[in-house]
Structure formats: structure tokens, C-alpha cells
Amino acid sequence: AGNLEQGSVWLPRLAGLLEGLALLAQRLPQRPTLPAQVAASVLAAIRAALAVVPDAADSLSVAASLHVARLTLGIYLHLAAPLQHAGGSSRSQAKRPHASLAEVEDVLLHVAGLQARCALCLLRAPG
């Protein structure tokens, strides 16, 4: 029970941090893309946030979860951007996917599933 009570202190701070990171990820320039090591670190942070954000229907948990989703989407769009602009390239200059893109897609699909589950919980909640 002590752990849950402590969550009331750290969860608002975590939600604020995740909101800032999500804004940062959405504003990343398309080029240059993040090095693979940096992308791996960001993915580790996203996975850690997913592990500690409570799976609850309260407004703070939902907000933190939405910020994780925005952060994941921002990183995905950043890493996928070079592929979107490779349409006019010749085959010899075809862009290869970023080394972390598949892992980011995996996390993005996981987050989408969590968001769908959260939406169902909110729909079923009384009142």
C-alpha cells in the first residue's frame, strides 16, 4: 500500500516529464535521424515508462499513458521520415530503414493496444 501512496507523489512528475518528452519528440527534425544508440536509449525509457505508469482509469494515469503514446509516435515518425522521402530515389540509392524502426513499430503497436484497452475501461466506467 505504501508504494501506491508514493505514486501520488511521483506520478504527476512522471506525467509532466513524459509530456515534455512527447513535445520534444514531435519537434525532432527529419534529418539527421537519431543514432541507433540514442534511439535504443529512448526506447528503453519508453518501455520503463510503460512499466511504471499504472494501468488505471484515473485521469493522471490516462494522461501519462497518452503522453507515452505521443512520445512513441513522435520517435516513430522521426525514424520513418527518411523512408517517406525516398520515393524518387533510384534503387541504388534506396533508403534502408533505421536500425531501431522495427522495435519502435513493436512498441507503437503495444501502446496502441494499451490505449484501446484504456478506452474500453473508460467507456465501461460508471458515471
N, C-alpha and C positions, 0 to 999 in steps of 0.2 A: 504494500500500500504506500510505503514511503517513496518508492520510485514514481508512482503515478502522481503523488503530490508534488514531487520535484519537477514533473513535466509541466506543471502550470507555470513554472519559472522559466524553463529553457525553451519551451515550445514557441512562445511569441518571438523570442530572439531568433530561433531557427527559422521561423516563417519569414521574418524580416530579412535574414541573410539570404534565404532562398529567393525571395522577391528581387533582391538586388542582383543576385547571380543570373536570374532569368532575364532581367533587363539588359544586363551585360551581354549575355549570350545572344539575345535578339539583335544587338547592335554590332556584333562582330563583323568586320569587313569580310567580303567574299574571298579576298586574296590578301596576304598569303594565308593558306589554311594552317590550322594549328599543327605543330609537330605531333607525331604519334605518341610520344611520351606525355605531352601535355594533355592530349585528348584522353589518354588512358587515366590520367590523374583526375580529370573532370568526371569521367565515367565512374571511377571509384567513389568520388564524392556524391554523385547521384545515387549510386547503389547504397551508400551509407545513409543518405537522407531517407531513402525508401525504407530502410530497415528500422529507423528510429521514429519516423512520423507515425503516430497512432492511426490504426485503421478504424476510425470512428466517424460518426456523422456530425460531430460538433463543428462549429464554424471555423475554429482555428485549425483543426486537423484538415478540414476540407481546403482551406486557403493554402496551407503548407503543401498539400498534395497537388493543388493546381499550380503552384509555383514550381514544383519539381517537374511537372508536365511541361510547363513553358520553357524551363531550362533545358530539358531533354530535346524538345522540338527545336529550340534555338541552335543547339550544338549540331543536331542532325542537319538542319538547313545549311549551316555553315560548312559542314564537311561534304555535303552533297552538291554545293554550289558549283564547283568546277565541272561536275558531270552535266549539269544543266546547260552549261555554255559550251560543251564540246560537240554540239551538233554539226557545226560547219567544218570541223577538223577532218583532215584526211585520216585514213586508217593507221598510217604510220605514226601519226601524232595523237591518236586516240587517248583520252584521259583514262587513267586507271583509278578505280575507287580508292578513297583514303583507307589506310590500313585499319582504322577503327570504325569505319562506316557500318560494317555488318554488326558489330557489337552495339553500336548506338541504335541501329534499327531494332535489335533484340530488346533493348531497354525501352525504346519507344513503344513497341508493341505491348510490353509488360505494363508500362504506365497507362496505356490506353485501356487495358483490361481492368486495371485498378480504378480508373476513372469511371468506367461503365458500372463496376460493382458499387462504387460510391454513389453514383447517380441513382441506382436502384434502391440503395439503402435510404437515400433522401426521399425518394418517392414513396417508400413504404412507411416512413416515419410518421407517427401520428401528429396531427395538428398542422 
